[in-house]
Amino acid sequence: IKTILERLAVELRAKPLEYFQFHRSFSPCIQEFLEAFLFWHYLNYQQLVPLSVVQAIFDSVSDDVFATEMVEYQNTLQQAQQQESSNIEKEEITKQDGEHIPEEGKGELQQPSVLEPPQRRDFSITITDYLLAVGDLTGELMRVAVNSVTSTHDPRRPQSLLVFLRNLYSHYLVYSGARKVPAG
């Protein structure tokens, strides 16, 4: 998954203005990934991961891509500098030996191309992607509740899921402006 996200980050970094133009193409994948991550996290820690933490995870992928691009940039810059100094040394040796430099070769030191350092751009998780993933998470948690009653005969698990889902629902109502935050 990290490799796929890194590839996506590289593509989006190459064309930063097109992020939202192509957002509809990769948004469902991001939502499914978020749903799986949120589900895994809930099963292990019984809590919802806030959007800020999810964004930090995606930023770390972006940081890895940025670090790789920065190393490539520095290596390319070093190679260009070595090539330039090598060309200058060859020209000086040729002048000292008095050899004839063909007309076509005179002054043809190639101009080094201007290398732009990579720019760090965040891989943004939209609030819509996050909320849709949380919505999908509720369906997975309902399946867990049903399966825990039918297969493991554990009545406590559905109760704890019910409390979590009701709390989540009340916060959705607050977010939508339909209700104030309940006390407790």
Residue, then its C-alpha position, 0 to 999 in steps of 0.5 A: i500500500k505504501t508503494i502505491l501511495e508513494r507512486l500516487a504522491v510522485e504523480l501528484r507532485a509532478k502536477p500539483l495543480e491537478y490534484f483536485q482535478f484528478h481527485r475523483s479518480f483516486s478518492p475511492c481508493i483513499q476512502e477504502f484505505l482509510e476505512a481499512f486503517l480505521f477498522w484495524h485501529y478500532l479493533n486494536y485500540q477501541q477508538l477512532v483515529p482523528l483526521s489529523v493523525v491520518q493526515a500525519i500518516f499520509d504526510s510521512v509517505s509524502d516525506d519519504v517520497f520527498a526525501t528520495e527525490m531530494v537524494e536523487y536531486q543531490n546525486t544529479l547535481q553532484q554528477a553535473q558538477q563532476q562532469e563540468s570539472s572533468n570537461i574543464e580539466k580536459e580543456e586545460i590539458t589540451k591547451q597545455d599540450g598544444e593539440h589542435i582542438p577541432e572547430e566543432g569541439k571548441g567552446e562546446l561545453q554543454q550548459p548544465s541544465v538548470l536543476e530545480p530542487p524538489q518541492r515538498r507538497d502534502f498529500s491532502i486527505t479531504i474531510t469528505d474522504y475521511l467522513l465517508a471512510v468513517g461512514d463505511l467503518t460503521g458498516e464494518l463495526m455492525r458486521v463485527a457486532v452481529n458476528s460476535v453474537t452469532s459466532t462467539h456468543d459474546p454479548r459484551r462486544p455488541q454493547s461496547l460497539l453500540v456505545f461507540l456507534r451512538n457516540l459517533y452518530s451524535h458527533y455526526l449530528v453536531y457536525s451537520g448542525a442538527r444538534k449540540v454536543p451531548a454531555g458526557 
